């Protein structure tokens, strides 16, 4: 499902114009991104959490050049689904 599909589905279910729905969806996504860039997590009860994970500094190998590389500590965005969401997907997959 793409962002356009989401906009179409919301517009169809609510009767709101697609342009308005698209602005709302993009504003939501921008808001989540801005919050995560600032280092804050976003919690949506019943859906899941957009969290910032911290990766520690580590040593890696470049096999082709046979050299050692230091990868600095960094943050990455992640999504953790809510338990109810996971259970719904699991129960639907068994059918």
N, C-alpha and C positions, 0 to 999 in steps of 0.2 A: 504494500500500500504506500503510495506516495503522498506528498503534502497536498497535491491537487485532489487526490482521491478523498483525503480527510476533509478538505474544504467542501467538496461536492456532497459528501455524506452528511456533514453538519448542516449545510444549507438545505438539503432535502428534508432532514428530520425536524428542523426548527422553523423553516419557512423564511429565514433571514437571507438577504441577498448575498451572493457569493463574494462580492467585493468586500462587504463588511466582515464576513466570516474570515476571508483571507487576511484582512488587516488584524483581526483579533488573534488568529493563529500565529501570524508572524510576530505580533507584539508579545505573545506568550513565550514563543521560542527565544526571542531577543532578551526577554526578562530573565529566563532561565540561564541563558549564556552569560549575561552580565553578572548575575549572582554568583555563578560558578567561577568566573574569571576573578571575582573579588575574593574567592576562597570560601564562599558560603555554600552549604548544601541546600537543596530544594526538596521538600517533603510533600508528596501528594497522597493523602490517606486513601487507602484502598487501591491505589495504582502502583506507587513505588517511589523511590528516592533517586534523585540525581545527585551523586556525591562526588567529591574531589578526593581521589586517592593519592597518597604520597608514596612515591617510589624512592627507595634508598639508593645511594651511590653504589655502583657495582663495577666489577672488572669483566670485560668481555674479550673475545678473541676475534681478530680478522683472519680467517683461515686462509684466504687467497694470498695475503701478504705476510702471514705468519707473525703478526704483531699483536700486542696487547692494547686494548682501548679502555679508557676510563669513561664510563657513562655517569654523568653527574646526577645528583638527586633531582627529581622533578615531580610535578603533579600531573595527573591525567584525569579526565572526566570519566565517570562510570554511571551505570544505571543498575539499581537493585530493585527488582519487582517486589511488590507486597505479597505476603503469604496467600491472601485470598486470590490474587491475580494468578499466582503460580499454580494454586490448586485448581482453578478453573481451566487453565491451559492443560494441566496434566489429565484432568478428568475428561476433557474433550478429545484429547489425543488417543485415549484408550478406545473410543467408540469406533 
